[in-house]
Structure formats: structure tokens, C-alpha cells
Amino acid sequence: MAKQLNIIYTIHSIDTFAGSLIGIFIPIYFLSLGHSLSQILVYYIVWSFGVLVFFFFAGYFSTYFGLKKTLIARLPFLFLYLLLLLNLKKVNIPLNLIALVSSLSVAFYWFPFNVLFGLCSDKEKIGNDVGKLNAIPRIFSLIAPLLGGLMLKFYGFNSLFVTCIFLYLFSALPILALTYFKSEIVLNINKLKDLLKKYPRYFLAETISSTGASAESTIWPIFIFLSFKDILSIGLVGTFFGIGGIFFSLFVGKRADKTNKNILINIGALIIILIWLLRYYLQGEIIYYILTVAAGFFMILVNVPFTSIIFSLAKRDNVDEFIIFREIPVMLGRVIIFSLCLILSNLQDSFLLVIGLYFLFVILFLGRRSLSNKYFNFNVLG
């Protein structure tokens, strides 16, 4: 399985590089074409619901054709998405249509990818494997946001979209080296209800984690752009966030296998609360960049041990079904943050929402065995 895991790291590294090159600039692209902030937030709400629905399609597709072919089947949807973006300047294409095509490509990537990682990772070294999964792609994609910002500044969005098309084509090569794995999906509403009853705190914790991650990856860059009106500043935000997390991922991954995961998660969450408080009260470009580096650093302290818990739980149940179950709280968290930003009068007020949710996250992980057999019928501390 070690060879397969290395292939998975390679696939994810290429995909992360391409995604880092373009992803952070998508809302800025829409703003530059005259779309309102409200339209962009609706775009992400539609996208989130789309990913959730299409995750089921990806799961059943992989049952019949295998995980490898599901990853390959994602490419046509991905290229269509990029072509729609490429022609958005010339043709009045509904943003919600673009959101649905994007969500289809995302579902057909993340479902097989997560299942493959769950199957190939080592149960005894899950923290270390998750640390590598975070760190290796970040190393390769460290300068991607800054590079994307420079390309936009001098050559425009079209050059970025065309570059990403070629990168995603290249990503198909390591997929061909994967061993054939078939998904095993036997899922219905009752099964989902059973999983929810079995893992209630996990469901809530994953929802909160997703809310925070979406605020960091989407709301924060939009806030930076609206504050400074400089597209290069968005690239710097993405690169600084990567710098904050690269080497710390490997360290935390190893510690997560030896240390109480709840302690690591709580330390990271409390510091993230402080970072969002400073973002709310302080202003200034340099301050924002410093806080972005700090966020990249300490979100790793939450994400690596928490993701280790996720895949440990998945290995106990049917990995394929658990990955689909996981997508419900993930997308619910995204819908919550984008919907509330739509309701609130300004983006900065959403920072207080993120702070409150992270406090609840800390409460969920208080105590040595807060995510233990008592609640999940599973001891996450090993």
C-alpha cells in the first residue's frame, strides 16, 4: 500500500498546485466582471449543495466502474468548468450553472481520493500519513497563489485558466498508475440516520471545522481584496497561508500518533479564536499577512489530528459510506458560513460567528476522552 499512497500524494500535489494557482482568485474574477458579493455568495451556496448531491453520484459511479475511473471521469467536468470561466467575459453564463459543473468535478475527485487514502493509509501511523497529505502538496504549491497573482497582473485571467487546463491534463498520468479499487456503496436514508446517531459529536465538530475552513479559504481572501483592491495581495495571502503550514504539518502528524489528539486540537482552536479576534479589531496590510501566516500554522494543529480521527473512524466502518456521510456536515458548514455572510451587512461581522463556532469546537474536545467510546463506540486515542 505504500506505493499506492505515494501515487496518491503525487496526484494530490498536482491537483493542489493547480487549485492553488486559480482557486483563491475565482471570487475575485467574478467581482472583476461586475457580479455582486451577494451573487458570489449564492454561487458558493449552490456549489456546496451541488457537491453534496453529486457525492452520491460519484459513490455509486465508483461502485460500478472503480475509484480509478471515477478520478478520470472527473476531468471532462473540470475542463468544462474552466472553459465556462474562460468564456464568461464574452457570454452571459449563469454563475449557478458554473457552480454546478464545478461541484460535479469536485465530487468526482474528492470521493475517490478520500476513499483511496482511507484504504491505503496505515492505521497505526494515520497521523503521520495525514501530516504528509497536508505537507507534501503544500510544498509543491507554496508559490502557486503568488504565481497566479503575478500571471493575473501581467497576462490576465485567460492565461491562468489555460495553464490550469494543461496542469489538470498532466494530473491524469499518475492516476493511470493506481491499482484498481472498487467502491462498496450500500447507502440509504436509514443508513445515514444510523451513522448520525452513532457519531453525533463528530457530525457537529465536522460542521464547525468546515465553517472555519471555508471562512479562511474564501471569506478571508474576499475581505482582503475588498480592503486593498489589489489582486496581488490575494496571491500573497495564499502563499503566506501555505508557508504557515508546510513543515508544521509533518511535525504535528508525527505528534498526533503519540499525543492526545484532543489536546492538540484544543490548543490550535484556541489560538485560531485569538487570530480571528485580532482580524476583527486590527487593520493594516502587514498585520493581515502576519495573521494569515499564523492561521496557516495553527489550523494545522487542528486539521491534522482531527483528520486523523476522521479516517480512524472511517476505517472502523465502511470507508466508502463514511466518506459520503462525512460530506453532509462538511457542506452544511460551508452553507452556514456563506448563508450568514449573505444575511450580514458586512463580511467582518462573520468573523464573530467563526469565533463563536470555534468556542463550541473547543467544548466538544474538552477532556481526555470526549470523542471516545461513550459517544462514538470508538476510542480515537488508540
C-alpha positions as CSV (number, residue, x, y, z in Angstrom):
1,M,0.0,0.0,0.0
2,A,3.0,2.3,0.5
3,K,3.5,2.6,-3.3
4,Q,-0.2,3.4,-3.8
5,L,0.0,6.1,-1.0
6,N,2.9,7.7,-2.8
7,I,0.9,7.9,-6.0
8,I,-2.0,9.4,-4.1
9,Y,0.4,12.1,-2.7
10,T,1.6,12.8,-6.3
11,I,-2.0,13.1,-7.6
12,H,-3.0,15.4,-4.8
13,S,0.2,17.5,-5.2
14,I,-0.5,18.3,-8.8
15,D,-4.2,18.9,-8.1
16,T,-3.4,21.2,-5.2
17,F,-0.8,23.2,-7.2
18,A,-3.4,23.8,-10.0
19,G,-6.1,24.5,-7.5
20,S,-3.9,26.9,-5.5
21,L,-3.0,28.7,-8.8
22,I,-6.6,29.5,-9.5
23,G,-9.0,28.7,-6.7
24,I,-8.4,31.7,-4.4
25,F,-9.0,34.1,-7.4
26,I,-12.4,32.8,-8.6
27,P,-14.5,35.1,-6.4
28,I,-12.2,38.0,-7.4
29,Y,-12.7,37.1,-11.1
30,F,-16.5,37.3,-10.6
31,L,-16.1,40.6,-8.8
32,S,-14.0,42.0,-11.7
33,L,-16.8,41.1,-14.2
34,G,-19.3,43.1,-12.2
35,H,-21.0,40.4,-10.2
36,S,-22.1,41.5,-6.7
37,L,-20.9,39.9,-3.5
38,S,-24.4,38.5,-2.9
39,Q,-24.3,36.7,-6.3
40,I,-20.9,35.2,-5.4
41,L,-22.1,34.0,-2.0
42,V,-25.1,32.4,-3.7
43,Y,-22.7,30.8,-6.1
44,Y,-20.9,29.1,-3.2
45,I,-24.1,28.0,-1.6
46,V,-25.3,26.4,-4.8
47,W,-21.8,24.9,-5.2
48,S,-21.9,23.4,-1.7
49,F,-25.3,21.8,-2.2
50,G,-24.1,20.5,-5.6
51,V,-21.1,18.8,-4.2
52,L,-23.2,17.1,-1.6
53,V,-25.7,15.7,-4.2
54,F,-23.0,14.7,-6.7
55,F,-21.0,12.9,-4.0
56,F,-23.7,10.2,-4.0
57,F,-23.5,10.0,-7.8
58,A,-19.7,9.7,-7.5
59,G,-20.1,7.0,-4.9
60,Y,-22.4,4.9,-7.0
61,F,-20.4,5.5,-10.2
62,S,-17.3,4.1,-8.4
63,T,-19.3,1.1,-7.3
64,Y,-19.7,0.1,-10.9
65,F,-16.5,1.5,-12.5
66,G,-14.0,1.7,-9.7
67,L,-12.3,4.6,-7.9
68,K,-9.6,5.0,-10.6
69,K,-12.1,5.5,-13.4
70,T,-14.1,7.9,-11.2
71,L,-11.0,10.1,-10.9
72,I,-10.5,10.1,-14.6
73,A,-14.2,10.7,-15.2
74,R,-13.8,13.9,-13.3
75,L,-11.6,15.5,-16.0
76,P,-14.3,16.3,-18.6
77,F,-16.4,18.1,-16.0
78,L,-13.3,20.0,-14.8
79,F,-12.3,21.1,-18.3
80,L,-15.9,22.2,-19.0
81,Y,-15.8,24.3,-15.8
82,L,-12.6,26.0,-16.9
83,L,-13.9,26.6,-20.4
84,L,-17.1,28.2,-18.9
85,L,-14.9,30.5,-16.8
86,L,-12.8,31.3,-19.9
87,N,-15.8,32.4,-21.9
88,L,-17.6,34.2,-19.1
89,K,-16.3,37.5,-20.3
90,K,-17.9,37.0,-23.8
91,V,-21.1,35.0,-22.9
92,N,-23.6,35.7,-20.2
93,I,-23.3,32.3,-18.4
94,P,-25.3,31.9,-15.2
95,L,-23.0,31.7,-12.2
96,N,-25.1,28.9,-10.7
97,L,-24.6,26.8,-13.8
98,I,-20.8,27.2,-13.4
99,A,-21.2,26.3,-9.7
100,L,-23.0,23.0,-10.5
101,V,-20.4,22.0,-13.1
102,S,-17.6,22.8,-10.7
103,S,-19.3,20.9,-7.9
104,L,-19.7,17.8,-10.2
105,S,-15.9,17.8,-10.9
106,V,-15.1,18.3,-7.2
107,A,-17.4,15.4,-6.1
108,F,-15.8,13.1,-8.7
109,Y,-12.4,14.0,-7.3
110,W,-12.8,14.1,-3.5
111,F,-14.9,11.0,-3.1
112,P,-12.5,8.5,-4.8
113,F,-9.5,10.4,-3.4
114,N,-10.7,10.2,0.2
115,V,-11.7,6.6,-0.1
116,L,-8.3,5.7,-1.7
117,F,-6.5,7.5,1.1
118,G,-8.6,5.8,3.7
119,L,-7.9,2.3,2.2
120,C,-4.2,2.8,1.7
121,S,-3.2,4.7,4.8
122,D,-1.6,2.8,7.8
123,K,-4.0,2.6,10.8
124,E,-1.0,2.7,13.2
125,K,0.5,5.8,11.5
126,I,-2.6,7.6,10.4
127,G,-1.4,10.9,11.9
128,N,1.9,10.7,10.1
129,D,0.1,9.9,6.8
130,V,-2.3,12.8,7.2
131,G,0.6,15.1,8.0
132,K,2.3,14.1,4.7
133,L,-1.0,14.5,2.9
134,N,-1.1,18.1,4.2
135,A,2.6,19.0,3.9
136,I,3.7,17.4,0.5
137,P,1.1,19.2,-1.7
138,R,1.7,22.4,0.2
139,I,5.5,22.3,-0.6
140,F,4.8,21.9,-4.3
141,S,2.1,24.6,-4.3
142,L,3.7,27.1,-2.0
143,I,4.3,29.8,-4.6
144,A,1.2,28.9,-6.7
145,P,-1.1,31.7,-5.3
146,L,1.7,34.3,-5.7
147,L,2.5,33.0,-9.2
148,G,-1.2,33.1,-10.1
149,G,-1.4,36.7,-8.8
150,L,1.6,37.7,-11.0
151,M,0.1,36.0,-14.0
152,L,-3.2,37.8,-13.5
153,K,-1.4,41.2,-13.0
154,F,0.6,40.9,-16.3
155,Y,-1.4,38.5,-18.5
156,G,-5.0,38.3,-17.2
157,F,-7.4,35.5,-16.2
158,N,-7.3,33.7,-19.6
159,S,-3.7,32.8,-19.2
160,L,-4.4,31.3,-15.8
161,F,-7.3,29.2,-17.0
162,V,-5.4,27.8,-19.9
163,T,-2.4,27.0,-17.7
164,C,-4.7,25.1,-15.3
165,I,-6.2,23.0,-18.2
166,F,-2.7,21.7,-19.1
167,L,-1.8,21.0,-15.4
168,Y,-5.0,19.0,-14.9
169,L,-4.3,17.1,-18.1
170,F,-0.9,16.2,-16.6
171,S,-2.5,15.0,-13.4
172,A,-4.1,12.1,-15.3
173,L,-0.7,10.4,-15.7
174,P,-0.2,9.3,-12.1
175,I,-3.9,8.2,-11.9
176,L,-3.2,5.6,-14.5
177,A,-0.6,4.0,-12.2
178,L,-3.2,3.4,-9.4
179,T,-4.3,-0.1,-8.6
180,Y,-7.9,-0.9,-9.3
181,F,-10.1,-0.4,-6.3
182,K,-13.9,-0.7,-6.3
183,S,-16.2,1.2,-4.1
184,E,-18.8,-0.6,-2.0
185,I,-21.8,1.6,-1.5
186,V,-25.0,0.3,0.0
187,L,-26.5,3.5,1.3
188,N,-30.0,4.7,2.1
189,I,-31.6,7.2,4.4
190,N,-31.8,4.8,7.3
191,K,-28.0,4.1,7.0
192,L,-27.3,7.8,7.2
193,K,-29.6,8.1,10.2
194,D,-27.7,5.3,11.9
195,L,-24.3,7.0,11.2
196,L,-25.7,10.3,12.6
197,K,-26.9,8.5,15.8
198,K,-23.6,6.7,16.1
199,Y,-21.4,9.8,15.7
200,P,-23.4,12.8,16.9
201,R,-20.5,14.9,18.2
202,Y,-18.4,14.1,15.1
203,F,-21.2,15.5,12.9
204,L,-21.2,18.8,14.8
205,A,-17.4,19.0,15.0
206,E,-17.0,18.4,11.3
207,T,-19.7,21.1,10.5
208,I,-17.8,23.7,12.6
209,S,-14.4,22.7,11.2
210,S,-15.8,23.1,7.6
211,T,-17.3,26.5,8.6
212,G,-13.8,27.7,9.8
213,A,-12.0,26.3,6.8
214,S,-14.4,28.0,4.3
215,A,-14.1,31.3,6.2
216,E,-10.3,31.0,5.8
217,S,-10.1,29.9,2.2
218,T,-12.9,32.0,0.7
219,I,-14.3,34.8,3.0
220,W,-10.9,36.0,4.2
221,P,-9.4,36.4,0.7
222,I,-12.5,38.3,-0.5
223,F,-12.2,40.5,2.6
224,I,-8.6,41.2,1.8
225,F,-9.4,42.1,-1.8
226,L,-12.2,44.4,-0.9
227,S,-10.0,46.1,1.7
228,F,-7.0,46.8,-0.6
229,K,-8.3,46.3,-4.2
230,D,-5.1,44.6,-5.1
231,I,-5.2,41.2,-6.8
232,L,-1.5,40.5,-6.0
233,S,-2.4,40.8,-2.3
234,I,-4.7,37.8,-2.7
235,G,-1.8,35.8,-4.1
236,L,0.4,36.8,-1.1
237,V,-2.4,35.7,1.3
238,G,-2.5,32.3,-0.3
239,T,1.3,31.9,-0.3
240,F,1.7,33.1,3.3
241,F,-1.0,30.7,4.4
242,G,1.0,27.9,2.8
243,I,4.2,29.0,4.5
244,G,2.4,28.8,7.8
245,G,1.5,25.2,7.5
246,I,4.1,23.2,5.5
247,F,6.7,21.9,7.9
248,F,4.4,22.1,10.9
249,S,2.2,19.5,9.1
250,L,4.9,16.9,9.3
251,F,5.7,17.7,12.9
252,V,2.1,17.6,14.0
253,G,1.4,14.5,12.0
254,K,4.0,12.6,13.9
255,R,2.9,14.0,17.3
256,A,-0.7,13.2,16.6
257,D,0.1,9.5,16.7
258,K,1.8,9.8,20.1
259,T,-0.1,12.6,21.8
260,N,-3.6,13.1,23.0
261,K,-5.3,14.4,19.8
262,N,-7.9,16.3,21.8
263,I,-5.2,18.4,23.5
264,L,-3.6,19.3,20.1
265,I,-7.0,20.3,18.7
266,N,-7.9,22.5,21.6
267,I,-4.6,24.3,21.6
268,G,-5.0,25.0,17.9
269,A,-8.6,26.1,18.1
270,L,-8.0,28.5,21.0
271,I,-5.2,30.2,19.0
272,I,-7.4,30.4,15.9
273,I,-10.0,32.1,18.0
274,L,-7.4,34.7,19.0
275,I,-6.4,35.2,15.4
276,W,-10.0,35.9,14.3
277,L,-10.3,38.3,17.2
278,L,-7.2,40.2,16.1
279,R,-8.5,40.2,12.5
280,Y,-11.8,41.8,13.7
281,Y,-10.2,44.5,15.8
282,L,-6.9,45.3,14.0
283,Q,-6.3,46.7,10.5
284,G,-3.4,47.0,8.1
285,E,-1.9,45.1,5.2
286,I,1.2,43.8,7.1
287,I,-0.9,42.8,10.1
288,Y,-3.3,40.8,7.9
289,Y,-0.4,39.0,6.3
290,I,1.1,38.1,9.7
291,L,-2.2,36.8,10.9
292,T,-2.6,34.8,7.7
293,V,0.8,33.1,8.3
294,A,-0.3,32.4,11.9
295,A,-3.6,30.9,10.7
296,G,-1.8,28.6,8.3
297,F,0.4,27.5,11.1
298,F,-2.2,26.8,13.8
299,M,-5.0,25.4,11.6
300,I,-2.7,22.5,11.0
301,L,-2.7,21.9,14.8
302,V,-6.5,21.4,14.4
303,N,-6.8,19.8,11.0
304,V,-4.1,17.1,11.2
305,P,-5.3,15.4,14.4
306,F,-8.9,15.9,13.6
307,T,-8.5,14.4,10.1
308,S,-6.6,11.5,11.7
309,I,-9.7,10.9,13.9
310,I,-11.9,11.1,10.8
311,F,-10.0,8.4,8.9
312,S,-9.7,6.2,12.0
313,L,-13.5,6.3,12.3
314,A,-13.8,5.6,8.6
315,K,-11.6,2.5,8.9
316,R,-13.8,1.1,11.6
317,D,-16.9,1.5,9.4
318,N,-17.3,1.1,5.6
319,V,-14.8,3.7,4.3
320,D,-16.9,4.5,1.2
321,E,-20.1,5.1,3.1
322,F,-18.4,7.0,5.8
323,I,-16.8,9.4,3.3
324,I,-20.3,10.1,1.9
325,F,-21.6,10.6,5.4
326,R,-18.8,13.0,6.1
327,E,-19.7,15.2,3.2
328,I,-23.0,16.1,4.8
329,P,-21.5,18.1,7.8
330,V,-18.7,19.4,5.5
331,M,-21.1,21.0,3.1
332,L,-23.5,22.1,5.9
333,G,-20.7,24.1,7.4
334,R,-20.0,25.8,4.1
335,V,-23.7,26.6,3.5
336,I,-23.9,28.1,7.1
337,I,-20.9,30.5,6.6
338,F,-21.9,31.6,3.1
339,S,-25.6,32.0,4.0
340,L,-24.9,34.0,7.1
341,C,-22.4,36.2,5.2
342,L,-25.3,36.8,2.7
343,I,-27.5,37.9,5.6
344,L,-25.0,40.0,7.5
345,S,-24.4,43.6,6.4
346,N,-20.6,43.2,6.0
347,L,-18.0,40.3,5.9
348,Q,-16.2,41.5,9.0
349,D,-19.2,40.6,11.2
350,S,-18.9,37.0,10.1
351,F,-15.6,36.9,11.9
352,L,-17.5,36.9,15.2
353,L,-19.6,34.0,14.0
354,V,-16.4,32.0,13.3
355,I,-15.1,32.8,16.8
356,G,-18.3,31.6,18.4
357,L,-18.3,28.4,16.5
358,Y,-14.6,27.7,17.4
359,F,-15.5,28.1,21.1
360,L,-18.1,25.4,20.6
361,F,-15.5,23.3,18.8
362,V,-13.2,23.6,21.9
363,I,-16.1,22.4,24.2
364,L,-16.6,19.3,22.0
365,F,-13.0,18.3,22.5
366,L,-12.6,19.0,26.2
367,G,-11.4,16.1,28.3
368,R,-9.2,13.2,27.6
369,R,-11.9,11.0,26.0
370,S,-14.5,13.5,24.8
371,L,-14.6,11.7,21.4
372,S,-14.4,8.2,22.8
373,N,-16.4,5.0,23.2
374,K,-19.0,6.7,25.3
375,Y,-20.2,8.8,22.3
376,F,-18.8,7.1,19.2
377,N,-18.2,3.5,20.2
378,F,-14.7,4.2,19.2
379,N,-11.5,5.2,21.0
380,V,-9.8,7.9,18.9
381,L,-6.8,7.9,21.2
382,G,-5.9,4.4,20.1
